[in-house]
Structure formats: C-alpha cells, structure tokens
Amino acid sequence: MTKVVFYRSDGVFYGFEENGHTGYGEAGDDVLCAALSAMTMLIVNAVEIGYASDVVYEVNEGATRIRVTARAALPRFESDERKRYAVAGLFTAYYYQLNDLLADYSDFLDVDVIDRDCV
C-alpha cells in the first residue's frame, strides 16, 4: 500500500510525502504506481519550471519514499499572490485526484492530511 500524507499550513497545501509500494500490480507493470509517479513529477516540474519556484523533493528508492514541498505556496515565503495560488493549487488538485482514486483503489492507497508549519 502507498500512503500519501499531505502537508497543510493555515489551510494551504504545500507538500506531501508518499511511502510504500501500491502492490496493485507487478513491479514495472503497476499502473497505479505509474500514475502516482507521473502526477508527482508533473507537480515537481510545474512548480520548478512552470512557476520558477523552488521545490524540494527527496526520493529514497530503498525506503520507497518521496517527499515534495514548495514554500511558494505559502504567504510568508512568496509575495506574489498568483504564484502562491498556482503552486498551492497543484498540491490541492493532487489531493483531490488521489481522493477520487480511493473509490477504486482503497486497498492499495491511503491519503491523509497533517497540519504543520513549513520551516
């Protein structure tokens, strides 16, 4: 199972952490895992290249963990309101997309939110 925990500060999503293999299919043929990977990299590239903002991401293949955060989603780190809205919107959209996937893949995917300040 893959557990995805989203980070939220003052109601704004600014990152997430994914842990574990989905187990939906064989390694290399797991379409659910491929979907999560593709959506994760879309967010990383959109924030970093599309919105020219710093994004911190760590991939630990041995521990099957990925962590992605972007301070640009939060007012105290980014003064441009449109950029904040766009970056936070990517994380919010991912959160809702994964919740939609839970309807069909709840045995392989878990989604949660924790409220914590970004440092």
HELIX and SHEET records of a PDB file:
HELIX    1   1 VAL A   31  ASN A   45  1                                  15    
HELIX    2   2 ALA A   46  GLY A   50  3                                   5    
HELIX    3   3 ARG A   71  ALA A   73  5                                   3    
HELIX    4   4 GLU A   81  TYR A  105  1                                  25    
SHEET    1   A 5 VAL A  56  ASN A  60  0                                        
SHEET    2   A 5 ARG A  65  THR A  69 -1                                        
SHEET    3   A 5 VAL A  12  ASN A  19 -1                                        
SHEET    4   A 5 THR A   2  SER A   9 -1                                        
SHEET    5   A 5 LEU A 109  ASP A 115  1                                        
END                                                                             
